[in-house]
Amino acid sequence: MNNKLLQGKLVVSVEQAVAAPYCSVKLADAGARVIKVERKEGDFARYYDNFVKGQSTYFVWLNRGKESLVVDIKNYQDRDFLKKIISKADIFIQNLLPSTLNKYGLDSKTLRKKNKKLITCDISGYGQLGAYANNKAYDLLIQAETGLCSLTGDESNPGRVGVSVCDISCGLNAYSLILEALIKREASGKGSAIQISLFDSLSEWMNVPYLQYIYTKKSPKRVGLSHPSIVPYGCFMSKDSVNILFSIQNEREWQLLEKNILKLPHELKKNFDSPTLRLRNKNQLNNIIKKIFKKQTAKKISQLLKNNNIAFGYLNTIKDFSKHTELKTSNMGSEHGDIKFIPPVQIKKRTHFRKVPKLGEHSKKIRREFK
């Protein structure tokens, strides 16, 4: 059964890439009608790759359930037509470079003057104003600028988070703020102006390392598959070459680990009697654990950890993840047949989602409707 919570709400989104499409696809999943406005060559995310039945992985993930309308905003007739649609819309989203739409009268401030109930959401890389405002901003660039790359990777080399965390965090923030604006409009009858950036969105996620630095003047170090302050917390290989991660969160868990798995001699116990000592003697403790794990199979280690109620997991590949017993999948339609994908978190489970639109698939229908 489709989600109908936002049924009757009209969303117009001048969008490309990831952040804005992620926000609008969640609105579509919630029942809103989303008109995706594309230039004649289409959202460039359509062409990132062709891995999913000839279609782009990013595009099929982010555009199910939308209607595709091709518009040339430089053409005054198309521009006036788009304004007509927006005059009847509930929500307008755009993630072009700041000020791009101003010269066409399609900026959010102008649109809200003509449609008092309109909720506008402007998504940018660094905000609408400031020295960075007109800089192009992609996910990895923001990961680097916010310091996330300095925390990611192994102890020797920085790295990137392997999925688009900046775009996703920004899209989620945009979605939640739009929902708040809809609730506010129920009481006031008026729309809202939302401005949000990739930089601000990821910056908020960086509060822990930021606060640590501000109040200690020391930057957290990269620790790879371990934790900067909790020991033991990391990845260890079993006798049969399976990487197992586990974590000790409190003294009760430590006592169980030490007594039933590590079985340390008395002269060594005193080196690890507190979280502070375990952190201080991290290398020594990790080497002990490595030697013990190398003598046992993954099955045996997992059972020991489970029996002692110690949190653990496996360092899976994507192939392993694709076969995970807890992984939930659904289907969405497309011009090349159904696509199996991982659905969003839902109130009620859905097994099938609306299709991914072809470029301009709904242009004729929309032009007839709003002429």
C-alpha positions as CSV (number, residue, x, y, z in Angstrom):
1,M,0.0,0.0,0.0
2,N,1.4,3.4,-0.9
3,N,2.0,6.1,1.7
4,K,-0.8,8.7,1.4
5,L,0.2,11.1,4.2
6,L,1.2,13.9,1.7
7,Q,-1.4,13.1,-0.9
8,G,-2.7,16.3,-2.5
9,K,0.5,18.2,-2.0
10,L,2.3,19.4,-5.1
11,V,6.0,19.7,-5.2
12,V,8.0,21.4,-8.0
13,S,11.7,20.7,-7.8
14,V,14.3,22.2,-10.1
15,E,16.9,19.7,-9.1
16,Q,20.0,17.7,-10.1
17,A,22.6,15.4,-8.6
18,V,21.7,14.0,-5.1
19,A,20.8,16.4,-2.2
20,A,17.6,17.9,-3.6
21,P,16.5,14.7,-5.4
22,Y,16.9,12.8,-2.1
23,C,14.6,15.3,-0.3
24,S,12.0,15.2,-3.1
25,V,12.0,11.4,-3.4
26,K,11.1,11.2,0.3
27,L,8.2,13.6,-0.3
28,A,7.1,11.4,-3.2
29,D,7.3,8.3,-1.1
30,A,5.1,10.1,1.4
31,G,2.4,10.5,-1.2
32,A,3.2,14.0,-2.6
33,R,3.0,14.7,-6.3
34,V,6.6,15.6,-7.4
35,I,7.2,17.3,-10.7
36,K,10.9,17.1,-11.4
37,V,12.0,20.0,-13.7
38,E,14.8,19.0,-16.0
39,R,16.7,20.7,-18.8
40,K,16.5,19.1,-22.3
41,E,19.6,17.0,-21.7
42,G,18.2,15.9,-18.3
43,D,19.5,15.8,-14.8
44,F,23.2,15.0,-15.2
45,A,22.8,12.2,-12.5
46,R,21.1,10.3,-15.3
47,Y,24.5,9.7,-16.9
48,Y,26.8,9.0,-13.9
49,D,26.9,5.3,-15.0
50,N,24.6,2.7,-16.7
51,F,24.9,-0.1,-14.2
52,V,21.2,-0.7,-13.4
53,K,19.6,-2.2,-16.5
54,G,21.3,0.6,-18.6
55,Q,20.3,3.3,-16.1
56,S,22.3,5.3,-13.5
57,T,22.5,3.9,-10.0
58,Y,22.1,7.3,-8.4
59,F,19.2,8.3,-10.7
60,V,17.1,5.1,-10.1
61,W,17.7,5.4,-6.3
62,L,16.6,9.1,-6.1
63,N,13.8,9.6,-8.6
64,R,11.2,6.9,-8.2
65,G,7.6,8.2,-8.2
66,K,8.3,11.5,-9.8
67,E,7.0,13.1,-13.0
68,S,9.7,14.4,-15.4
69,L,9.0,17.8,-17.1
70,V,11.5,19.2,-19.5
71,V,11.7,23.0,-19.4
72,D,14.0,25.6,-20.8
73,I,14.0,28.4,-18.3
74,K,15.8,30.7,-20.7
75,N,12.7,30.5,-23.0
76,Y,10.1,33.1,-21.7
77,Q,7.1,30.9,-22.6
78,D,8.6,27.9,-20.7
79,R,9.5,30.2,-17.9
80,D,6.0,31.6,-17.6
81,F,4.5,28.1,-17.8
82,L,6.8,27.0,-14.9
83,K,5.7,30.0,-12.8
84,K,2.1,29.0,-13.5
85,I,2.7,25.5,-12.0
86,I,4.6,26.9,-9.0
87,S,1.7,29.3,-8.3
88,K,-0.4,26.3,-7.5
89,A,2.3,24.3,-5.7
90,D,2.8,23.7,-2.0
91,I,6.5,23.2,-2.1
92,F,9.3,24.5,-4.3
93,I,12.8,23.0,-4.1
94,Q,15.9,24.0,-6.0
95,N,19.7,23.2,-5.8
96,L,21.2,25.3,-8.6
97,L,24.1,27.7,-7.8
98,P,22.9,30.7,-5.7
99,S,21.3,33.5,-7.7
100,T,20.9,31.4,-10.8
101,L,17.1,31.7,-10.8
102,N,17.0,35.3,-9.7
103,K,17.4,36.7,-13.2
104,Y,14.4,34.7,-14.4
105,G,12.0,35.7,-11.6
106,L,12.1,32.1,-10.3
107,D,13.9,32.8,-7.1
108,S,12.2,31.7,-3.9
109,K,11.5,35.2,-2.6
110,T,9.7,36.3,-5.7
111,L,7.8,33.0,-5.9
112,R,6.5,33.3,-2.3
113,K,5.2,36.9,-3.0
114,K,2.9,35.4,-5.7
115,N,2.0,32.3,-3.7
116,K,1.7,33.1,0.0
117,K,1.3,29.4,1.1
118,L,4.4,28.3,-0.8
119,I,7.2,26.6,1.1
120,T,10.5,27.2,-0.6
121,C,13.7,25.2,0.0
122,D,17.0,26.5,-1.5
123,I,19.8,23.9,-1.3
124,S,23.4,25.0,-1.9
125,G,26.9,23.9,-1.2
126,Y,28.0,26.6,1.3
127,G,25.0,28.9,1.7
128,Q,23.4,31.7,-0.3
129,L,25.9,34.4,0.9
130,G,29.5,34.6,1.9
131,A,32.9,34.0,0.2
132,Y,32.2,30.4,-0.7
133,A,28.6,31.0,-2.0
134,N,29.4,30.6,-5.7
135,N,31.8,27.8,-5.3
136,K,30.8,24.5,-6.9
137,A,30.4,22.0,-4.1
138,Y,30.4,18.2,-4.4
139,D,30.2,15.6,-1.7
140,L,33.9,14.8,-1.4
141,L,34.8,18.5,-1.4
142,I,32.5,19.1,1.6
143,Q,33.9,16.0,3.3
144,A,37.4,17.5,2.9
145,E,36.3,21.1,3.9
146,T,34.6,20.0,7.1
147,G,37.5,17.9,8.3
148,L,35.7,14.6,7.9
149,C,38.4,13.2,5.6
150,S,41.0,14.0,8.4
151,L,39.1,11.5,10.6
152,T,38.4,8.9,8.0
153,G,40.8,6.3,6.7
154,D,43.6,4.4,8.4
155,E,46.1,5.8,10.8
156,S,48.5,6.8,8.0
157,N,46.2,8.2,5.3
158,P,43.0,10.3,5.2
159,G,40.1,8.9,3.2
160,R,36.5,9.6,2.2
161,V,33.3,8.1,3.5
162,G,32.3,5.7,0.7
163,V,28.7,7.0,0.2
164,S,27.4,10.6,-0.3
165,V,27.0,11.5,3.4
166,C,27.0,15.3,2.7
167,D,24.2,15.1,0.2
168,I,22.3,12.6,2.2
169,S,22.5,14.6,5.5
170,C,21.5,17.8,3.6
171,G,18.6,16.0,1.8
172,L,17.3,14.6,5.1
173,N,17.6,18.0,6.8
174,A,15.7,19.6,3.9
175,Y,13.0,16.9,4.2
176,S,12.5,17.3,7.9
177,L,12.4,21.1,7.7
178,I,9.8,21.0,4.9
179,L,7.7,18.7,7.1
180,E,8.0,21.2,9.9
181,A,7.0,24.0,7.6
182,L,3.9,22.1,6.5
183,I,2.9,21.7,10.2
184,K,3.5,25.4,10.7
185,R,1.4,26.3,7.7
186,E,-1.5,24.4,9.1
187,A,-1.7,26.9,11.9
188,S,-0.6,30.1,10.1
189,G,-1.7,29.5,6.5
190,K,1.6,30.9,5.3
191,G,4.6,29.3,3.7
192,S,8.2,29.4,4.8
193,A,11.6,30.1,3.4
194,I,14.2,27.3,4.0
195,Q,17.8,27.8,3.1
196,I,20.1,24.9,3.7
197,S,23.6,23.9,2.6
198,L,25.7,20.8,2.4
199,F,28.4,22.4,4.5
200,D,26.0,23.3,7.3
201,S,24.5,19.9,7.3
202,L,27.7,18.0,7.6
203,S,29.2,20.5,10.0
204,E,26.5,19.6,12.5
205,W,27.5,16.0,12.3
206,M,31.1,17.1,13.2
207,N,30.1,18.3,16.6
208,V,32.0,15.7,18.6
209,P,35.5,16.3,17.0
210,Y,34.8,20.0,16.9
211,L,33.9,20.2,20.6
212,Q,36.9,18.0,21.5
213,Y,39.2,20.3,19.7
214,I,37.6,23.6,21.0
215,Y,37.9,22.5,24.6
216,T,41.2,20.6,24.5
217,K,43.0,22.2,21.6
218,K,43.9,18.7,20.4
219,S,42.5,17.3,17.1
220,P,41.2,13.7,17.2
221,K,43.4,11.3,15.4
222,R,42.4,8.8,12.6
223,V,42.1,5.4,14.2
224,G,40.9,3.3,11.3
225,L,38.6,0.4,12.5
226,S,39.0,1.3,16.2
227,H,37.8,4.0,18.6
228,P,39.8,7.1,19.8
229,S,38.8,6.6,23.4
230,I,37.3,3.1,24.0
231,V,39.5,0.0,24.2
232,P,39.1,-2.7,23.1
233,Y,37.0,-1.6,20.2
234,G,38.2,-2.8,16.8
235,C,38.6,-5.4,14.2
236,F,40.5,-8.7,14.8
237,M,41.0,-11.7,12.4
238,S,40.1,-15.2,13.3
239,K,42.0,-18.4,12.5
240,D,39.9,-18.9,9.3
241,S,40.6,-15.3,8.2
242,V,37.3,-13.7,9.1
243,N,37.5,-10.1,10.3
244,I,35.3,-9.6,13.5
245,L,34.7,-6.3,15.1
246,F,33.7,-6.1,18.8
247,S,33.3,-3.4,21.4
248,I,33.5,-3.2,25.2
249,Q,31.3,-0.4,26.5
250,N,31.5,-0.9,30.3
251,E,33.3,-2.6,33.1
252,R,30.7,-5.5,33.3
253,E,31.4,-6.4,29.7
254,W,35.2,-6.1,30.3
255,Q,35.1,-8.5,33.2
256,L,33.1,-11.0,31.2
257,L,35.6,-10.7,28.3
258,E,38.6,-11.0,30.5
259,K,37.3,-13.9,32.6
260,N,35.7,-16.0,29.9
261,I,37.6,-15.2,26.7
262,L,41.0,-13.5,27.3
263,K,41.7,-15.3,30.6
264,L,44.6,-13.0,31.4
265,P,47.3,-14.1,33.9
266,H,47.2,-12.2,37.2
267,E,50.3,-10.1,36.4
268,L,48.7,-8.7,33.3
269,K,45.2,-7.9,34.7
270,K,46.5,-4.8,36.5
271,N,47.5,-3.2,33.2
272,F,43.8,-3.1,32.1
273,D,41.8,-2.6,35.2
274,S,40.2,0.6,34.1
275,P,39.2,2.3,30.8
276,T,42.0,4.7,31.3
277,L,44.6,1.9,31.7
278,R,43.2,0.1,28.7
279,L,43.5,3.2,26.6
280,R,47.0,3.8,27.8
281,N,48.0,0.2,27.1
282,K,46.0,-0.1,23.9
283,N,48.7,-1.7,21.8
284,Q,49.5,-4.3,24.4
285,L,45.9,-5.3,24.8
286,N,45.1,-5.4,21.1
287,N,48.1,-7.7,20.5
288,I,46.9,-10.1,23.2
289,I,43.5,-10.2,21.6
290,K,45.0,-10.7,18.1
291,K,46.9,-13.8,19.3
292,I,43.8,-15.3,21.0
293,F,41.5,-14.7,18.0
294,K,44.1,-16.2,15.6
295,K,43.8,-19.5,17.5
296,Q,40.0,-19.7,17.1
297,T,37.5,-20.0,14.2
298,A,35.1,-17.2,13.5
299,K,32.2,-19.4,14.5
300,K,33.8,-20.2,17.9
301,I,34.7,-16.5,18.6
302,S,31.3,-15.3,17.6
303,Q,29.7,-17.8,19.9
304,L,31.9,-16.8,22.8
305,L,31.1,-13.1,22.3
306,K,27.4,-13.9,22.0
307,N,27.4,-16.0,25.1
308,N,28.9,-13.2,27.1
309,N,26.6,-10.6,25.7
310,I,29.3,-8.6,24.0
311,A,28.5,-6.6,20.9
312,F,30.2,-7.8,17.7
313,G,29.8,-7.9,13.9
314,Y,31.6,-9.0,10.8
315,L,33.6,-6.7,8.4
316,N,31.4,-7.5,5.4
317,T,32.0,-6.8,1.8
318,I,29.2,-5.4,-0.3
319,K,28.7,-8.9,-1.6
320,D,28.3,-10.1,2.0
321,F,26.0,-7.3,2.8
322,S,23.8,-8.1,-0.3
323,K,23.2,-11.5,1.3
324,H,22.6,-10.3,4.8
325,T,19.7,-12.0,6.6
326,E,18.5,-8.7,8.0
327,L,18.6,-6.8,4.7
328,K,15.2,-5.7,3.4
329,T,14.5,-5.0,-0.3
330,S,11.6,-3.8,-2.4
331,N,11.0,-3.3,-6.1
332,M,10.4,-0.2,-8.1
333,G,9.3,0.1,-11.7
334,S,11.4,1.4,-14.6
335,E,11.2,1.5,-18.4
336,H,13.5,-1.6,-18.4
337,G,11.5,-3.6,-15.9
338,D,11.4,-3.8,-12.1
339,I,14.5,-2.9,-10.1
340,K,15.3,-4.4,-6.7
341,F,16.6,-1.9,-4.3
342,I,16.9,-1.1,-0.5
343,P,13.8,0.9,0.5
344,P,13.7,3.9,2.8
345,V,12.7,3.3,6.5
346,Q,8.9,3.2,6.5
347,I,6.0,3.3,8.9
348,K,4.3,0.6,6.9
349,K,6.3,-1.8,4.8
350,R,5.9,-1.5,1.0
351,T,7.0,-4.1,-1.4
352,H,6.7,-2.0,-4.6
353,F,7.4,1.6,-5.3
354,R,6.4,3.8,-8.3
355,K,8.6,3.9,-11.4
356,V,11.6,5.9,-12.3
357,P,10.6,8.5,-15.0
358,K,12.1,8.7,-18.5
359,L,13.4,12.1,-19.4
360,G,10.4,14.3,-20.2
361,E,8.0,11.4,-19.9
362,H,5.3,13.6,-18.4
363,S,5.9,16.8,-20.3
364,K,2.9,16.6,-22.6
365,K,0.5,15.6,-19.8
366,I,1.7,18.4,-17.5
367,R,1.6,21.0,-20.3
368,R,-2.0,20.1,-21.1
369,E,-3.0,20.2,-17.4
370,F,-1.5,23.6,-16.6
371,K,-1.9,25.4,-19.9
